Amino acid sequence: MNVKVQLSVVWLVFLCLVPILHVLATLCTTPKHGPEGVVKRGLTVLKAGFQFPFAGGPRTLVFQALSWILLCISILIGKGAIQIPCWDGYSEGIPPCGLWTDDDIFSLHVYNVLGAMALFSAPMSVAFMVKSILVFDPKSASHRRGMTGTRAWWWRQWKDAQQTIEWDVSCLPSKLTASYVVVILGLLWSLVGVGLLFAQPLHGGLGTPLGTACYIFSVICFILSAFTIHGLGGLLRHTSKVDSESDDISGSFPVGDAQRLTRSRQGQWKFWMPFKGGAIFVATQATGWVLMSSALAVLFVMIAVAITRTAEFAQNFIYFQMHSLTITAGVTALIAECVLALSLLFFNARNLVRGKEPISTIWHRVSLGAQHILVMSILYIPMHITLAVIVSSFFILQPLTALVLWIGILPIYYMATGIGFAEKTGSREWPAFQKWLGGEAERVLPMWFGNLSVQVEQGATFHPDQSYVFGYLPHGLYPLGAAYLPILPSFRNLFPDIKPVTLSASIVFQLPVLRDLLLWTGLREVTRSTFKRTLQERKSLILVPGGQAELVETYKFPRQSWLKASSTSGHCAFYSGHKGFVRLALQEGAHLVPIIVFGEVTSLRNFIDTPRLHRWTYKVLGFPLPYLIGGKFGVLPFPSRHGLKFIIGRPIKPPRLHGELPTEEQVSHYHEIFYNNARDLWNEHRKNFPGYENVEAILV
């Protein structure tokens, strides 16, 4: 079967889907109890099929009209036009390339473009038919009054459909389910658009009719995707109580009901809602639309280049760069659609009925939303952003050029940021950044975790003239709390004169951007010399004693759903194989203090949970692989909503060594005391944290 036949089969399948979906929707929404007899029942279904577009509201009518119009266009231009370009010079009925006339070439281009239009129109017709079914609602136009012209004609058709058929919508998906279907449909359109951009070089690239058609079709796909996700997806997900209140209002409109209906309609989803819907919603929407506008601007430039026949310079000089830029624009548009889909989760309908806000309040809310996104990006996705920038450079530039560029930039970057051995001395610590990040983190994190609290165990006393080594447990998949805990205002209020420095694995200081953020926050690498130097300079520090060995044991924690924390029994493993931190603490005369964190372990999960493989890669490579974590909704790299609580235990007073080194018996004794206190602290407070009641701490 050649490509021409395959494309023809796909085209015919899409053409058949439109009437099939229409018939199925009619059969599902037509009442099962009706006239007896096959003929009468058939006539009823046939009549319902004709009245279906008019009975579901204006959106159903519009989508139905678009679907059937596109179907007719696809049939008219597609018959006999499904052709493929012949790049090797041979095709059925077409002479070799050297013998082609201008008319032959023109005819080939016409057939190719018409075939592409037919293939593109058919799935669009199916998509609009699916949308018309999902938005079908016989009650959506029950309050129309005072219409004239075309709208009056539609009203009469709707009234006829309502009076003759009692539509049954119980078999149709709920509006929430329909919104998910619509969002998925919109994302599929985006994927099709990206696919067309990847495929256009196969059809001649810039300057050819079929290549130009690929650009145009991809732009249409991205625009349809945005309107589908933001417009229809948001409408279905955030439909206000207008429909339910409309059921109570029939005939005349009493004053109280009319006012109630008006207030309810103010909370409706609208396509154009500038600076409304909540700060997070506004910020994510702004991000999505800015990315989408940038991508479309690039694609429009490419289309203009192709149409004006100025693509020759691209083919001769920088064709590869322009194609890479086009692919980057397509990927950017796909990311924009994902951001728009994500923004629907943060929409706050109550924000719409607060009345008009002053400009200062609006900009304040936008500023808060932008800071929210910035804080979560700093805390959870700096590595993702860095990787995205590096990978994008290989699309925008030639791979060899990008490789040479990074090889030249990275050594200079590490030399500039490594002046003064900041990861050992803390010379790049930035107090203003710490104050801002700590305050914003304490404001933002409760929105994701549900709550955030820092508590000190009853009876624990701390003195600023003493030294403390805080041991943070458990490690989990991403012990981020150890980094930002000492800069939280709640922690600093509890310990105004104690400012511990967090020590982290040296590998994290090798990653660009993340390295700078950690150094600004005051983190240092966990080495023997840095440990002693930090205690002498700051008198307190925080470290995660379990390290990556404890990360490997995270699988023993009960598996949890990404919707809520597990309440099943299980174990939280504390790896007790490291004694070096105890020995150094005793040498420096520092108190050992356990810190227990609840909620962080279940906020993220590893997509690929293979304990044996993790142990093996940890032993061989020094880091457990594969390591691919997600949290919110199971896939986002942000924490899921399980709560977050830090419990700071009682200090363990060190022995008086009188300048001597601690013995192995002393190290083992205080090591045992520390981990027993940590285990008891966990088991004592677990009953007060939802989902952790049956999770017992064990030492491994």
N, C-alpha and C positions, 0 to 999 in steps of 0.2 A: 504494500500500500504506500503510494508516494505521498509527499507532503500535501499536494493539492487535494487529494481525496481525504486525508486526515483533517485538513482545515474545513472542508465541506461538511464532514460528519459533525465536527464540533459546532459549526454554524447551524446546522439543522437541529441539533440537540437543543441549543438555546432557543431557537424559534419554537420548538414544540413545548418547551417549558412554560412559556407565557400563557397559552390557553389552558394548559394542564393545571397550573397554579390557580388560574381564575376559576376553573370548574371546581377544583377541590375546595377553594374558599367558599364558593357558593353552596356546595353540598354541606359543608360544615356549619355554615351560619343559617341555613334554611331549617326551620323546625321539622323534627322527625314526624310529628303528628300533623298530618295534612289530609288532603283529599284522598279517598280510597281509589284504588285502581292505578295501574301502571301508566295509563295515558294521562290521567289527570295529574298524577304525581310528576310525571315528566314535564307536562306543561307548566306546572308550578315552579319546578326547578329552572326551566328555560326562562320563564318570566323573571325569576329571581336573578338569573345571570345577567339579564339586561338591566335590571334595576340596581344591582350591586354597586356600581360606581356612584350612583346618586344617593345611596342610602347610608354611606359611611362618613359623611361630612365632607367639607371642602377639600381637605388634604387627600382623602381617598380619591375624590374625583380628579384632582390635578395629577396625582401619581398614576391613576388608571389611564388618563388621557395621554400622558407622556409615554407610558409603556406601550400602548397600542400604536401611537404615532411612530415611535422608534422601530417597532416591529414591522410596520408597513414600509418604512424607509429601508430597513435592512433587507426586506424581501425584494423591493423594487430594484435596488442597486446591487444586490448580491447575486442575483441570478446570472450565472455565467461569468461573474467577475472575480471569482476566487482564483487568483493566479499568484504565482510566486516568481520573484526575479531569478534570472538565470545568469549566475556570475561566471560559469565556465564557458558560456557562449553557445550552449545547445539547449533546446527545449522543443517540445512537440509542436510542430507546425511553424516554428520560428527558425529562420536560417541562421548560420553561424554569425557571430558578432561582426566579423569583417564585411558581411554582405547586408547588414541591416541598413535600412534607409531611415531618414529622419521620421517618417510616418510610422515605421515599425517601432522605433524607440518611444515615440510619443504614445502610441497605442499601448505598449507594454507598461509605461508609467501610469497611464489612465486606469488600466485594468488592476494594477497593483494597489493604487490608492483607493479605488472603488471597493476592491476586495477587503482592504483593511478597514474601510468605513463600515462595510457590512458586518465584518467580524466584531468590530467594536460596538456597533449599535445593538447587536443581539443580546450580549450580556447586560448592557445598560437597560434594555427593555425588561429583562428578567429582574434586575435589581429594583426598578421602579414598581414592578408588579408586587414584589415581596414587601416593599414599603407600604403600598396601598392596602395590603392585607393587615399589616401590623398596626396601622393607624385607623383601621375600620372601627367606627364608633357611631351607631345610629342616633345617639343622644347629643352628639357634638354640635348640632345646629338647632337645637330645640328652642333657642331664645332669639332667633333672627326675626327682626321686625323692620318694616319700612324700606324694603329693598325694591329696586326697579331694574328694568333692563335685563341683562344677562343673569344677574344675581336673582332676580325675581323668577326667571325661568327655571334656574336651578332649584329654587325654593319649591316651586310647584312639583318638580320631578321628585324631590326628596319627600314631600308630603304624600305624593302618590305611593312611593315605595313604602313609607311608614304605615299608611292606611291599609295596604293590601297584604303586606307580609310582616309577621312578627319575627324579627331577626333574633337569632340565638348566638350570642358571642361568648358563651361559656367555654367553648372548645378552643377559642383563640388564646394565645399567650397573654399573660398579664402585662400591664404597661412597663413594669420593671424588667420583666424578662424580655419584652420587645425592645427595650432600650439597649440591653446587652447585645441582642441580635443585630440591631442597627449599628452599634459601635463596631462590632466585629466586621460587619459589611463595609463600613467606612474604612477600616484598617486594611481590608482586602483590596479596596480600590487603590489605596496608597501603595500597596505591594505591587499591584498591576502597573501603576505609574512608574515605580522604580524598575520593574522588569522591562518596560518599554524603553527606558533610557539605556539600560544595559544592552538591549537587543538592537537599538537603532544602527550601530556600526555594521551589523550583519545585512542591513538593507541599504547600504550606501553611505550612511552617515550624513554629515552636513552637506547641503547643496543638492541632494537628491529629493524628489517628491516624496518617496516612501520614508526616507529618513526624517524629513520635515514633518510628515504626518505622525511619526512616532513622538516627536517633541510635542506636537499639538495635543495628541491623545493623552500623553502623560500629564500635561497641564490640566486638561479636563478631568482626569482621574483625581488629581490632588484637590482641585476645587470641589468636585463632587464629594470627596472624602470629608473635607472640612465642613461643608454644609450638612452632610449626613450625620457626622459625629456631634458637632456643636448644635446645629439647628434641631434636627429630628431626635437625636439621641438625648439631648438635654431636655427637650419637650416631653418625651415619654417618661424619662426618669423623674423629672421634677414637676409633673402635672399637679396643679394646685387643687384645692377642694371645690373648684367651680362645678365640676361634673356632679359631685355628690349634693351640692347645694341646689343645683339645677333640678334635681329630681323632686325637691320639695316645693319648687315654684312652678306652677302651671297656670294657664289662663291669664289672669290679671297679676300685676306685680304690686303687692302691698309695700308700703314704704319701708318697713323694717327689713323685709326680704331683699328689696332692691338695694338697700344700703349694705346689707350683708354680702350680697352677690358682688357689689362693686369692690368692697374691701378684699374679697376673695380673689377677684380677677387681678388686683394689684400685685398679688404674689405669684402670678403666672410667669413661666419661663418665656423670655423674649430673645430673639436673635441678637438684638442690639441693646445691651444693658451696660453702658459705660460706668465703671467704678461702682458696680453694684454686685451683690452676691457674696460679700465677705472678702477680707484682705487676701487670704490664701487663694481664693478663686480668682480674684482680679490679677494677682501676681502670676499665677500659672497660665491664665488666659493671655496675658500680655506676652509672656515668654513664647507661648505657642504661636500666636499670630505674628510676632516679630520674626521667628524662624521661618514660618510659612511665607511671609512677604519677601524675605530675603531669597528663599529658594525660587519662588515664582519670578522674581525680578531677573535672576540669572537665566532661567528657562526662557523668559520672554526675549532676552537679549539673544540667546541662541536661535530662537525662531526668526528674529529679525535678521540675523546674519544669514540664515539659510534662505529666507525669502528674497533678500536683496542681492543674492548671488555673490556675497563677499566672503564665502567660505573657502575660496581657493587659498588665501594666505594661511588659513588654519591648517588646511591639508598639507601645505608645503612647509610650514615652519613650526607652528605650535599646536598642531591638531591634537596631539596626545594630551597636552595640558588642558585644552578646552574640553575634551571628552572627560577628563578626570574631574574638571570643575563641574561639568554637567552631572556626573554621578554623585559628586558631593552634594550638589543641590538637591538631587533626588533623595538621598539619605537624610539630608536636613529636613526635607518636607515630611518624610516618614516619621522622624523624631518629633516634628511639630504636631503631627496628627496624634501621636501617642501622648504628648503633653496635653493637648486639648481633651483627649479622652480622660486623662487623669484628672483634669480640672473639674470634670462633672462630679467627682466624688466630694469636692470641697464647696460645692454651691450651697449657700445659706439663703433660703427663700425668705426668711424673716427680715433679711436686710433690705428687701425690695419695698416693704411697706412702712419704712421709717420716715418717708418723706424725703424731700430734697435736702441733701447735706451741703454745707458750705464747702468751698473749694479747699480751704485749709484742712478740714476734716478728711476730705477725700484723699488728698495727698498724704496725710498722716497715715491713713489706712494702707495706702499703696506702699508707703515707706516701710511700714511694719511687715507687710507681706513680702517685700523684697528682702528685708533683713532675715525673715523666716527662711526663705529659700537659701540665702547666703549661708546662714548658720548650719542648716542641715547639709548643705554641699560641703562645707568645711569639715564637718564631723564625720560624714559617712561616705562621700563619693569623691574625695580629692584624687584618688588613684584612678577612678573611672574617667574623670575629666581629663587627667593627664594622658591616659591611654588613648582617649578619643582624639585628642589634639595630635598625638604622634601618628596614629593611624590615618587621620584625615590628611595629614601632610603628604602621605604617599599617594593619595588620590588627587590632590590639588597639583602636586608637582610630579615630575618624573621620579620613579622609584630610586634611581641612582642619585638624582639631585637631592631628594629628601634624605637619603642615607648619608651622603656627604655632609649635608647641612647639620644633621644631628650629631654626627661624629665630630664636627667642628665646634658645635655649641655646647654640648654636654661637658667636655673637660673644662672649658672656661667657666661654665656655671658652677661646677663643683669646686674649682679653685676659688672663685669669688665668694661662695657661701661657706667655704671651709676655713676661712681666715680666722685664726684664734682658736681653732679646735672647739667650735661652739658646742658640738655634741658631747664634749667632755667637761667643758667649763661653764656652759650656759651663758656665754658672752652675748648671744643674740636674743636673750630673753627680752620681751617687749611688754612692760607692765600695762600700758594703755590697751594693747590688744587683749591681754588676759582679762582686764576688767570688762571690756566690751563683750568678749566671747562668753565669759562666765555669766554675766547678767542676761545676755540673750539666750544662752543655753538653758538657764533656769526658767525662762519665760516660754521657750519654744518646746523643749522636750516633753513637758506634761501634755501638750497637745497630741503627741505621738504615743507616748507610753500610757497616758491616762492619768498618771499622777507621778510625782517625784518628791521624795523626802530623804533627809539626812538626819539620823538619830544617833545618840551616844548612849551606850548601855548604862543603866542605872548604877550609880556608885563609882563610875569611872572619873578620875581626876587627872588633869594635865597641867603641867607647869612649863612656862616658856623657857626656863633656864635648863631644862632637861632635854635629852636627845631621844628621838622616837623613830623606829623603823616600822612603818605600817605595811602589813602583808595583806594584799588584796586577793580575795578568793570568792568564787571560783574564776578561773581564767575564761572559760567559755570559748566561743568562736572569735569574738572581737571585743577584748576587754577595754573598750573605749572609756568606760567610766573612770578608770584609774588615771586617765589623762586629764579629764576636765573636772573631776571631783574637787581637787584643791583650789580651783579658781571659782567655784560656785559661791555666790554670796551667802547661802545658808551654811556652807562649811566654814567660811571665813567668820561668820557671826558666832559660830560655836567655838572657833579657835582663832581669836583675833591676833594673837601673837605667835601663832605657829603656822608657818608657810612651807609645807613639804614640797619637795621636788620629786616628780615622777621619773623613775628609771625604766627604760624600755629596751627591747631587743635592738641590737645595732642594725639589723637588716632594714628596719623602717626608715632609718636615716639615709639610706641609699636611694630612695625613691624621690624623683623630682617633685616639687610643689609640696607633697606631704612632708618632706624634710623641713621645708621652711616653716610650715604651719606648726609642726611639733617644736621646733627651736624657738619660735616666737612664744609658744605657750609655756616654755621653760623646761621641756623634757630633755633628759640626758640619756646616754646609752648606759646599759647596766654592765659595768666592768668593776673589777676589784678596786682599781685606783679611783674611778669616778664615785664609787660607793663611799670610800673613806673621805674623799675631798668634799662631797656634798654634805656629809654629816658634820664635818669640821666647819664648813661655811654656813650651812642653813639649819643644822641641828635636827633635821627631820627629812624623811624621804618616804616615797611610796613605791613599792615594786610588787610584781605578781610572782610569788615564789614558785608556783606550779609550772610556769612557762609553757612552752609548746608541748611538753610531755603531758600536761594537764589538759591541753586542747584536744589531744588524741583521745582522752577519756570522756569527752563530752557526750559520746553516744550512749553512755550509761544513764544519762538523764532521760526520763520518760519522753517518748516521742509525742510531739504536740501538733495539733492542727494549726494551720496558719490563721484560722479564725479566732481561736481562743486557746489559752494555756491548758495543758492536760491536767486532769485531776487524778490520774491513775498513779499507783505507787511506783516508786523507782528510787534511784540513787543519784546523788550529786557527788562526784568523785573529787577529792582533794589529793593531788599528787604530793606525797611527803618524802620524795627521794632526794630533795635538795636541802643540804645543811649549810651551804656556804654563807647564806645571808644571816643565819643565826650566829655563826662563828664571827663574822665581821661585826655584827651588832654587839656581841659580848666584848670584843676587843675595844670597841669605841665607847663602851659603857652606855649603849642606847637601849631604851625600853622597846620590847616587841609588842606590837598592837595589831590584832587581827581586824580586818574590815571584811564584812560579809555583804554581798550585793544580791538582792532578789530581783528577778525580772529580766536581767540582762541575758541570761542563758537562753531563755525562751523567746527573746525579741528577734533573734536571728536563727537561721538553720542552714545547714549545709545541704545543697541539692543532691549531692552524691555522697551518701553516708556509707562508707566502706571501711569499717574499723581496722581490718587486717591490712588493707592497702595503705591506710593512713599511718599505721605503725611502721610498716616496712619503709615507706618513703621518708618518714621522720628519721629512722635510723640511718638510711643511706644518704639522703639529701639534706637532712637537718630541718626539714619543714614538711608537714603532712600534706600530701596531694592525693586526689584533686580537692581544691579549696574554692568552692563557688557558693557564696552565701546569699541568702535572700530573707526578707522579713515581711514587710507590709504586703498583704494580698498574696503572699507566697513567692513573689517574684521581684519586688522592688528591693533595692539595697538599703531601705530605711527600716527602722525598728517597728515591729508590730505592737499592738496595744495590749500589753500585759502588766503594766505598772512598773515602777522602779523605786527601790528602797535600798539605802545604804545604812548598815548598822556598824558602828564603830565600837569595838570591845574595850575591855579594861587593859591598861598597860601592864606588861609583865616586867617587873623590876629585875634588872641584871645583877649578878653577883659582884662583889668588890674583888677585883683581881690584883690590885696594888702593882700595876705595871706588868704583870705576867700575862702570858697567853692562856686562853681558856683550854682546859683539857678536853679530850674527846668525850669523857663522861659528862662534863658540864654541857658541852654542845648538844649531846644526845638528850640530856635531861631537859634543857630549855626548848629544844626542838619538839620534844614530845609534849611539853606544856603548851606550846604555841598551837599545835595542831589539835590537841584535845580541847583547848579553849575555843578554837575556831569551829570545831564540830559541834560543841555544846551550844555555841552562839547561834549556829544555823538551826539546830534542832529545837532550840527554845523559841525562835521567832518565826519559824516556817508556818506555824498554825495560824499566824495573823496575816499571811500573804496568800491571796486566792490562787489556787492551782498548785501550790507547793506544800499543802498540808501533809501529803503522804510521801513526800520526797525526803528521804533520809540521807544525811551526809555520811560518807565513808572515806576512809584513808586508803590510798593505793600506793 
